[in-house]
Amino acid sequence: MTEPNDKAPAVNDDGGAKVAPEAIKAVPVRHYGRWISSAITIVLVGALVLAFARGQIQWTVVGDHILDERVIRGAWETLKLTVYAMLIGVGLGMLLAVMRLSKNPVLRSVAWGYIWFFRGTPVLVQLFLWFNLSLVFTYVDLGPIYKNEMIDVMTPFMAALLGLGLNEAAYMAEIGRAGIQSVDRGQTEAAHALGMSPARTTRRIVLPQAMRVIVPPTGNEFINMLKTSSLAYIIGFSELFLVSREVGSVNLAVMEMLIVVTIWYLILTTIFSIGQYYLERHYARGSDRELPPTPLQKIRANVFSFRRPAGPGGAAA
């Protein structure tokens, strides 16, 4: 009995030898429109940069004032106002969100009225209302706890803090309500069946899952608050924008100081945008099969990797 020959050529059903198929040659699609649009964009951006470079701007003044003590102090006041106002907004907003979802009609009505008022009036008007509150109330009288004149209590910082924080609470209430409603109601019912109280169910079951929905818009609200805080200059609060205006009016470098302020806002928003990204990535654990890449991983993949993705056959396309 002869053993089969592994090297024998394969044959078809009709007795002919099989011919191996040719390797597929992947030809990449030429996207000429992308190249043209990219070239036009580069030309326009270059023209804009060249226009500013050749304009009547004293860039040495920008460099001298970017780390000016007064500018840094204004940036610190802006950051402090933003953080404090955001804490008020998040804390009060979550409380209002729970009140909106309450079965008590009084709590629902109060929360709805608060949101209706603060979302329906401009922030600038609210700042003026708080700053001029001494025209309505002369004294703050809390009995034996505290008593003082309203004009001393409602400083520019306090008026800006209340105006921005209470306004932000109205928006955070809707964000929190959307996050809580995104959690499956069956999990709440299961927690109650296990004997957990409503408060503990909200704290241990609902809120940790709702954070995936709450964190992204909250980060955007924080960055928006950082920029909206510049409105506080109108009531005399020495934040970044007001300080730059005062410095620019003294040395007659208005445009240069505006560029300094722009750079500072870009630095602050970039730092907090990175922090927001990592916070979202943290709360994405358990819901995404694969975590999104970090900014360093994106840079490594897009800048330092010049190889094209492999095609179906394993060869580079």
C-alpha positions as a Python dict, from the first residue, in 0.01 Angstrom:
ca = {
    (1, 'M'): (0, 0, 0),
    (2, 'T'): (155, 330, -109),
    (3, 'E'): (146, 637, 111),
    (4, 'P'): (-10, 951, -32),
    (5, 'N'): (231, 1211, -164),
    (6, 'D'): (180, 1543, 18),
    (7, 'K'): (357, 1730, -261),
    (8, 'A'): (131, 1601, -535),
    (9, 'P'): (-35, 1886, -722),
    (10, 'A'): (-402, 1944, -644),
    (11, 'V'): (-645, 1861, -922),
    (12, 'N'): (-989, 1991, -1008),
    (13, 'D'): (-1297, 1774, -1042),
    (14, 'D'): (-1236, 1753, -1418),
    (15, 'G'): (-882, 1627, -1365),
    (16, 'G'): (-699, 1953, -1442),
    (17, 'A'): (-442, 2104, -1208),
    (18, 'K'): (-561, 2384, -977),
    (19, 'V'): (-410, 2727, -1035),
    (20, 'A'): (-340, 2938, -727),
    (21, 'P'): (-528, 3271, -734),
    (22, 'E'): (-328, 3587, -780),
    (23, 'A'): (-259, 3802, -474),
    (24, 'I'): (-499, 4092, -440),
    (25, 'K'): (-333, 4423, -514),
    (26, 'A'): (-490, 4686, -291),
    (27, 'V'): (-480, 5025, -462),
    (28, 'P'): (-547, 5311, -218),
    (29, 'V'): (-816, 5557, -320),
    (30, 'R'): (-681, 5899, -411),
    (31, 'H'): (-862, 6169, -217),
    (32, 'Y'): (-762, 6475, -414),
    (33, 'G'): (-1031, 6686, -251),
    (34, 'R'): (-870, 6633, 90),
    (35, 'W'): (-532, 6748, -35),
    (36, 'I'): (-681, 7056, -202),
    (37, 'S'): (-887, 7153, 105),
    (38, 'S'): (-585, 7096, 332),
    (39, 'A'): (-366, 7316, 111),
    (40, 'I'): (-628, 7593, 108),
    (41, 'T'): (-663, 7573, 486),
    (42, 'I'): (-286, 7594, 539),
    (43, 'V'): (-265, 7896, 307),
    (44, 'L'): (-548, 8078, 489),
    (45, 'V'): (-404, 8005, 834),
    (46, 'G'): (-59, 8114, 718),
    (47, 'A'): (-200, 8437, 577),
    (48, 'L'): (-379, 8508, 907),
    (49, 'V'): (-65, 8445, 1110),
    (50, 'L'): (140, 8660, 872),
    (51, 'A'): (-113, 8943, 896),
    (52, 'F'): (-87, 8948, 1274),
    (53, 'A'): (292, 8920, 1258),
    (54, 'R'): (318, 9219, 1026),
    (55, 'G'): (48, 9421, 1202),
    (56, 'Q'): (109, 9706, 1442),
    (57, 'I'): (144, 9481, 1745),
    (58, 'Q'): (434, 9513, 1985),
    (59, 'W'): (505, 9148, 2055),
    (60, 'T'): (773, 9243, 2305),
    (61, 'V'): (499, 9398, 2520),
    (62, 'V'): (307, 9071, 2501),
    (63, 'G'): (613, 8880, 2615),
    (64, 'D'): (683, 9125, 2897),
    (65, 'H'): (329, 9111, 3038),
    (66, 'I'): (246, 8742, 2993),
    (67, 'L'): (397, 8675, 3337),
    (68, 'D'): (322, 9015, 3487),
    (69, 'E'): (236, 8998, 3856),
    (70, 'R'): (-91, 9183, 3806),
    (71, 'V'): (-197, 8951, 3522),
    (72, 'I'): (-112, 8641, 3726),
    (73, 'R'): (-312, 8780, 4020),
    (74, 'G'): (-608, 8841, 3786),
    (75, 'A'): (-582, 8487, 3650),
    (76, 'W'): (-581, 8353, 4006),
    (77, 'E'): (-894, 8553, 4093),
    (78, 'T'): (-1063, 8423, 3777),
    (79, 'L'): (-974, 8066, 3867),
    (80, 'K'): (-1089, 8109, 4227),
    (81, 'L'): (-1421, 8261, 4121),
    (82, 'T'): (-1475, 7982, 3868),
    (83, 'V'): (-1408, 7700, 4114),
    (84, 'Y'): (-1623, 7845, 4393),
    (85, 'A'): (-1912, 7929, 4159),
    (86, 'M'): (-1895, 7583, 4004),
    (87, 'L'): (-1906, 7418, 4346),
    (88, 'I'): (-2222, 7613, 4427),
    (89, 'G'): (-2368, 7526, 4087),
    (90, 'V'): (-2296, 7152, 4111),
    (91, 'G'): (-2410, 7115, 4473),
    (92, 'L'): (-2730, 7315, 4436),
    (93, 'G'): (-2792, 7174, 4089),
    (94, 'M'): (-2787, 6814, 4210),
    (95, 'L'): (-3028, 6907, 4489),
    (96, 'L'): (-3262, 7071, 4237),
    (97, 'A'): (-3237, 6766, 4010),
    (98, 'V'): (-3352, 6539, 4293),
    (99, 'M'): (-3632, 6786, 4372),
    (100, 'R'): (-3745, 6782, 4008),
    (101, 'L'): (-3774, 6403, 4024),
    (102, 'S'): (-3948, 6403, 4362),
    (103, 'K'): (-4307, 6287, 4400),
    (104, 'N'): (-4374, 6589, 4620),
    (105, 'P'): (-4553, 6851, 4403),
    (106, 'V'): (-4424, 7140, 4618),
    (107, 'L'): (-4059, 7038, 4571),
    (108, 'R'): (-4112, 6985, 4198),
    (109, 'S'): (-4276, 7326, 4161),
    (110, 'V'): (-4004, 7510, 4355),
    (111, 'A'): (-3728, 7342, 4151),
    (112, 'W'): (-3910, 7416, 3825),
    (113, 'G'): (-3960, 7783, 3921),
    (114, 'Y'): (-3593, 7823, 4014),
    (115, 'I'): (-3477, 7675, 3683),
    (116, 'W'): (-3731, 7881, 3490),
    (117, 'F'): (-3612, 8208, 3644),
    (118, 'F'): (-3234, 8161, 3627),
    (119, 'R'): (-3233, 8009, 3278),
    (120, 'G'): (-3469, 8274, 3151),
    (121, 'T'): (-3265, 8582, 3250),
    (122, 'P'): (-2918, 8683, 3127),
    (123, 'V'): (-2617, 8632, 3353),
    (124, 'L'): (-2526, 9000, 3317),
    (125, 'V'): (-2865, 9108, 3452),
    (126, 'Q'): (-2831, 8868, 3746),
    (127, 'L'): (-2488, 9012, 3830),
    (128, 'F'): (-2634, 9363, 3845),
    (129, 'L'): (-2928, 9242, 4055),
    (130, 'W'): (-2701, 9095, 4320),
    (131, 'F'): (-2455, 9385, 4313),
    (132, 'N'): (-2734, 9641, 4366),
    (133, 'L'): (-2917, 9441, 4630),
    (134, 'S'): (-2836, 9711, 4886),
    (135, 'L'): (-3096, 9932, 4712),
    (136, 'V'): (-3362, 9688, 4834),
    (137, 'F'): (-3219, 9556, 5161),
    (138, 'T'): (-3015, 9796, 5374),
    (139, 'Y'): (-2902, 9542, 5633),
    (140, 'V'): (-2838, 9171, 5658),
    (141, 'D'): (-2989, 9073, 5990),
    (142, 'L'): (-2962, 8710, 6099),
    (143, 'G'): (-3033, 8785, 6463),
    (144, 'P'): (-2755, 8691, 6704),
    (145, 'I'): (-2562, 8510, 6431),
    (146, 'Y'): (-2472, 8793, 6193),
    (147, 'K'): (-2571, 9153, 6122),
    (148, 'N'): (-2408, 9396, 5882),
    (149, 'E'): (-2484, 9651, 5613),
    (150, 'M'): (-2567, 9501, 5275),
    (151, 'I'): (-2322, 9729, 5097),
    (152, 'D'): (-2040, 9571, 5296),
    (153, 'V'): (-2168, 9218, 5249),
    (154, 'M'): (-2237, 9234, 4875),
    (155, 'T'): (-1883, 9298, 4755),
    (156, 'P'): (-1799, 9256, 4384),
    (157, 'F'): (-1663, 8908, 4456),
    (158, 'M'): (-1974, 8802, 4649),
    (159, 'A'): (-2206, 8941, 4382),
    (160, 'A'): (-2012, 8764, 4107),
    (161, 'L'): (-2004, 8440, 4307),
    (162, 'L'): (-2380, 8439, 4367),
    (163, 'G'): (-2465, 8554, 4017),
    (164, 'L'): (-2254, 8290, 3843),
    (165, 'G'): (-2308, 8009, 4094),
    (166, 'L'): (-2686, 8035, 4120),
    (167, 'N'): (-2720, 8069, 3745),
    (168, 'E'): (-2503, 7761, 3690),
    (169, 'A'): (-2717, 7560, 3935),
    (170, 'A'): (-3014, 7589, 3698),
    (171, 'Y'): (-2819, 7429, 3414),
    (172, 'M'): (-2658, 7167, 3637),
    (173, 'A'): (-3005, 7069, 3761),
    (174, 'E'): (-3109, 6970, 3410),
    (175, 'I'): (-2778, 6790, 3350),
    (176, 'G'): (-2817, 6599, 3677),
    (177, 'R'): (-3178, 6512, 3601),
    (178, 'A'): (-3081, 6372, 3261),
    (179, 'G'): (-2802, 6166, 3419),
    (180, 'I'): (-3029, 6021, 3689),
    (181, 'Q'): (-3301, 5934, 3438),
    (182, 'S'): (-3043, 5755, 3218),
    (183, 'V'): (-3003, 5482, 3485),
    (184, 'D'): (-3235, 5185, 3439),
    (185, 'R'): (-3526, 5211, 3681),
    (186, 'G'): (-3508, 4837, 3744),
    (187, 'Q'): (-3184, 4882, 3936),
    (188, 'T'): (-3355, 5122, 4176),
    (189, 'E'): (-3640, 4879, 4227),
    (190, 'A'): (-3394, 4595, 4289),
    (191, 'A'): (-3207, 4803, 4548),
    (192, 'H'): (-3532, 4884, 4727),
    (193, 'A'): (-3622, 4513, 4722),
    (194, 'L'): (-3293, 4441, 4900),
    (195, 'G'): (-3388, 4684, 5176),
    (196, 'M'): (-3179, 4986, 5073),
    (197, 'S'): (-3320, 5326, 5161),
    (198, 'P'): (-3397, 5574, 4879),
    (199, 'A'): (-3110, 5803, 4987),
    (200, 'R'): (-2860, 5516, 4995),
    (201, 'T'): (-2988, 5384, 4663),
    (202, 'T'): (-2930, 5722, 4506),
    (203, 'R'): (-2584, 5755, 4658),
    (204, 'R'): (-2456, 5400, 4598),
    (205, 'I'): (-2645, 5281, 4289),
    (206, 'V'): (-2784, 5568, 4081),
    (207, 'L'): (-2525, 5845, 4102),
    (208, 'P'): (-2213, 5630, 4024),
    (209, 'Q'): (-2379, 5517, 3699),
    (210, 'A'): (-2523, 5858, 3620),
    (211, 'M'): (-2175, 6013, 3639),
    (212, 'R'): (-2097, 5877, 3292),
    (213, 'V'): (-2371, 6103, 3158),
    (214, 'I'): (-2315, 6393, 3399),
    (215, 'V'): (-1935, 6436, 3373),
    (216, 'P'): (-1896, 6538, 3003),
    (217, 'P'): (-2148, 6827, 3007),
    (218, 'T'): (-2029, 6930, 3355),
    (219, 'G'): (-1675, 6964, 3223),
    (220, 'N'): (-1805, 7177, 2938),
    (221, 'E'): (-1998, 7390, 3187),
    (222, 'F'): (-1682, 7441, 3393),
    (223, 'I'): (-1487, 7561, 3090),
    (224, 'N'): (-1779, 7784, 2991),
    (225, 'M'): (-1788, 7921, 3347),
    (226, 'L'): (-1417, 8001, 3323),
    (227, 'K'): (-1488, 8224, 3024),
    (228, 'T'): (-1819, 8363, 3150),
    (229, 'S'): (-1642, 8486, 3465),
    (230, 'S'): (-1503, 8769, 3251),
    (231, 'L'): (-1847, 8933, 3279),
    (232, 'A'): (-1767, 9007, 3643),
    (233, 'Y'): (-1552, 9299, 3527),
    (234, 'I'): (-1872, 9499, 3477),
    (235, 'I'): (-1931, 9513, 3854),
    (236, 'G'): (-1569, 9595, 3936),
    (237, 'F'): (-1432, 9253, 4028),
    (238, 'S'): (-1057, 9240, 3955),
    (239, 'E'): (-1050, 8929, 3740),
    (240, 'L'): (-823, 8863, 3443),
    (241, 'F'): (-1009, 9071, 3186),
    (242, 'L'): (-1049, 9380, 3405),
    (243, 'V'): (-682, 9371, 3508),
    (244, 'S'): (-575, 9354, 3143),
    (245, 'R'): (-795, 9651, 3056),
    (246, 'E'): (-645, 9855, 3338),
    (247, 'V'): (-288, 9768, 3236),
    (248, 'G'): (-365, 9833, 2870),
    (249, 'S'): (-516, 10174, 2944),
    (250, 'V'): (-201, 10278, 3131),
    (251, 'N'): (62, 10170, 2878),
    (252, 'L'): (-167, 10223, 2574),
    (253, 'A'): (-114, 9861, 2467),
    (254, 'V'): (-479, 9760, 2438),
    (255, 'M'): (-438, 9501, 2164),
    (256, 'E'): (-128, 9354, 2321),
    (257, 'M'): (-304, 9303, 2655),
    (258, 'L'): (-600, 9143, 2481),
    (259, 'I'): (-358, 8894, 2328),
    (260, 'V'): (-212, 8829, 2674),
    (261, 'V'): (-561, 8759, 2811),
    (262, 'T'): (-636, 8530, 2516),
    (263, 'I'): (-321, 8328, 2580),
    (264, 'W'): (-406, 8292, 2949),
    (265, 'Y'): (-760, 8176, 2877),
    (266, 'L'): (-630, 7925, 2623),
    (267, 'I'): (-380, 7789, 2877),
    (268, 'L'): (-643, 7750, 3148),
    (269, 'T'): (-906, 7593, 2923),
    (270, 'T'): (-649, 7352, 2777),
    (271, 'I'): (-541, 7234, 3122),
    (272, 'F'): (-897, 7175, 3236),
    (273, 'S'): (-993, 7011, 2906),
    (274, 'I'): (-719, 6753, 2962),
    (275, 'G'): (-841, 6700, 3318),
    (276, 'Q'): (-1198, 6656, 3190),
    (277, 'Y'): (-1078, 6396, 2938),
    (278, 'Y'): (-911, 6183, 3205),
    (279, 'L'): (-1215, 6215, 3431),
    (280, 'E'): (-1442, 6093, 3151),
    (281, 'R'): (-1197, 5811, 3083),
    (282, 'H'): (-1213, 5710, 3450),
    (283, 'Y'): (-1592, 5687, 3453),
    (284, 'A'): (-1592, 5503, 3119),
    (285, 'R'): (-1447, 5197, 3292),
    (286, 'G'): (-1699, 4919, 3309),
    (287, 'S'): (-1909, 5052, 3022),
    (288, 'D'): (-1660, 5053, 2732),
    (289, 'R'): (-1480, 4738, 2628),
    (290, 'E'): (-1171, 4941, 2546),
    (291, 'L'): (-1080, 5270, 2709),
    (292, 'P'): (-1019, 5563, 2472),
    (293, 'P'): (-652, 5650, 2415),
    (294, 'T'): (-487, 5914, 2627),
    (295, 'P'): (-363, 6239, 2465),
    (296, 'L'): (-5, 6107, 2469),
    (297, 'Q'): (-116, 5787, 2299),
    (298, 'K'): (-299, 5990, 2035),
    (299, 'I'): (11, 6201, 1969),
    (300, 'R'): (227, 5889, 1946),
    (301, 'A'): (-16, 5728, 1703),
    (302, 'N'): (-79, 6032, 1480),
    (303, 'V'): (257, 6211, 1481),
    (304, 'F'): (524, 5948, 1531),
    (305, 'S'): (360, 5670, 1332),
    (306, 'F'): (409, 5711, 957),
    (307, 'R'): (296, 5364, 853),
    (308, 'R'): (-37, 5330, 685),
    (309, 'P'): (-284, 5078, 827),
    (310, 'A'): (-244, 4726, 694),
    (311, 'G'): (-486, 4604, 430),
    (312, 'P'): (-682, 4278, 427),
    (313, 'G'): (-386, 4081, 302),
    (314, 'G'): (-156, 4205, 577),
    (315, 'A'): (43, 4439, 347),
    (316, 'A'): (43, 4810, 395),
    (317, 'A'): (-222, 4978, 187),
}
